[in-house]
Amino acid sequence: MSLSSAFGPNAQTPEQRALVLARMKQALPHIRRRLSPAAQQLHARYLAGELTWQQVCLELANLPPAQARSAR
């Protein structure tokens, strides 16, 4: 398997990206909370390999405030 430069060496497969995301949620309280549907969709696209984490962050920053807020 050749490494994709879009993802770190420990985030090459969907399973590895899921583990990375789970670890980030443990370490970063702001992504631990319940996510808005738009944020959930971006996380799913990251897990599928469609977006890098940097792209997810940029997309979240560009969402209208009502869509970016976490679900309560």
Protein Blocks (a to p, Z undefined) as FASTA:
>chain_A
ZZdfkbcfklmbfklmmmmmmmmmmmmmklmpccdfklmmmmmmmmnopacfklmmmmmm
mpcfklmpccZZ
